[in-house]
Amino acid sequence: MAVRDPADINAAFAAGYNARDVDTLLALYQAEATVVNMDGSESIGFVAIRDHLAGLVRLGGSMTSTNRYAVTRDDIALVGAEWTVSFDDGRNPVSGRSAEVLRRQPDGLWKYLIDNPETA
């Protein structure tokens, strides 16, 4: 999924999640990216982020993610979203607010450099 506008990355993430496509999700990240895990630890680089994403999609459910802001300065963007994962099996929905730093790539696409899915 190619993201040409930083404000579109959260919708692209939700689409990849709902498709259960770890490779599509991983393509949204730079090779040296960092994801903050729910316990505060960090997953750094493709191998660790792939593991993180695989665990995430195993939760199932359906994700919605609404962009709250996108502030761009040159090739860096700060974005944030409100997201919810809803389940059809009786589990309570899970929701939160994210904050992410994106970097514009040489091909013009935007990718995660830092992804913090839960900022309180």
N, C-alpha and C positions, 0 to 999 in steps of 0.2 A: 504494500500500500504506500504509494508515494504521497508525502505530505509537502505541499508547496507553500502553505500558509500555517504559521505556528498555531493559530487558533483552531486548526483542524486536527491536531494530533490526538486529542482526547477522544474524539469521535472515531478516529482510525483505530485507536487502541481498543475501544469497546467493540468495534466490528470484528477485529481479530480475535478478541476474547470470545465473542458469541459464536464465531466460526470454530473455536477450539484449535486455532492454528498458531502453534508456538513459533513456527518459522516466520509467519507474517508479523507477529508481535516482535520477535527478535530483530527483524529488519528495521524497526522503528528506533533502534538504539545504535549509537556509535560503538565501535569495538572496545573502547576504554571507558564506557559509561559506568555509572554507579546507580544501583537501586537500593533505597533504604527499605529494609525489611520491617515487618510489623513489630519485631522485638528490638528494633533500633540498630541491629547489625547491618552490614552492607554487603551486597552482592556486586562484585566489580568484574567487568569483562564479560565476554560472550558466554563462556562456559558457566559461570556462576549465575548470570542473568537467565540463561536458558533453563537452568534448574529451577530458579525462582518462578519463571513464567509457567513452566510445566506444572509445578505445584499449584499455582494460581488457577489455571484452567481446569485442573482436576476438581476444584470446588463445584463446578457446574453452575447452573443458573444462567440468568440473562443480565448483562451489564448495560446500563445507560450511563453516559458521562456527558455532562453539560459544561462547556467552557465558561469560566467566570471572568477571566482576563487573559490578555496576551500583550506583553510589553516588549517591544523589539528595539534593540540598539545594535546597529551594524549587523554582525553575523551571530548575535546572541539574543535569545528570547527567554523571558520569564513567563510561564503560563501556569494557570491553575484551573481546576475543575471541581465540580461536585459530582460524585459517582455513587451508583447504587448497584448492587448485585441482588436480584430477586430470584426466589426459588419456587418451584411448583410442588415441592414435596413436603411443605409444612414448615421448613426452616424459616426463621426470621430473616428478613433482608439485612444485608450488610451495606453500610454506606460510609462515606467520608469525604474529605476535601484533600485535594492533592496540590502539590507545588512542584513544578519541573523547570529545569533549565535546558533549553534546546540550543543546538548549534547548526547554522546553515552549512551544508556540505558544498564542496566545489561544484557539484551538479545542480545546486540550487534547492535541493531537498532539505528539510529540517528533520533532525533526529535528536533523541534524548541524549543529553550528557549526564544529567542528574535527574532521577525520578524519585520523588518522595510521595508515595501514594496516600499517606495519612499524616496530615499536618494539624489535626485536632479541630 
